[in-house]
Amino acid sequence: MKDLRQSEKVFKALGSRTRLKLLRLLWQEGELPVTLIARRSGMTIARVSRNLGILENVGLVKTKETRTWVFYSINTNPSHPWQGLLLKLLKEGFK
């Protein structure tokens, strides 16, 4: 049942045009700080942070923190094998 709940969370996260736009940007640009993601996407930092947090909570993106920045990137080593497959499908769809 736990896997079913996790799957539901992932698909809900992908049900947002905003989050799909952010995933596409990360696929195209690679690792980016939230300020640059906001600038390139035309969204506010708060909106970007909130939506990236959702994607991080379901394991689709990961963070790397430095002293002054938080960098986001696609999680290429997801915890579930099906998440990796899903990310590959999304990547193909973003081309």
Secondary structure by P-SEA (a helix, b strand, c coil): caaaaaaaaaaaaaccaaaaaaaaaaaacccccaaaaaaaacccaaaaaaaaaaaaaaccbbbbbcccccccccccccccaaaaaaaaaaaaaac
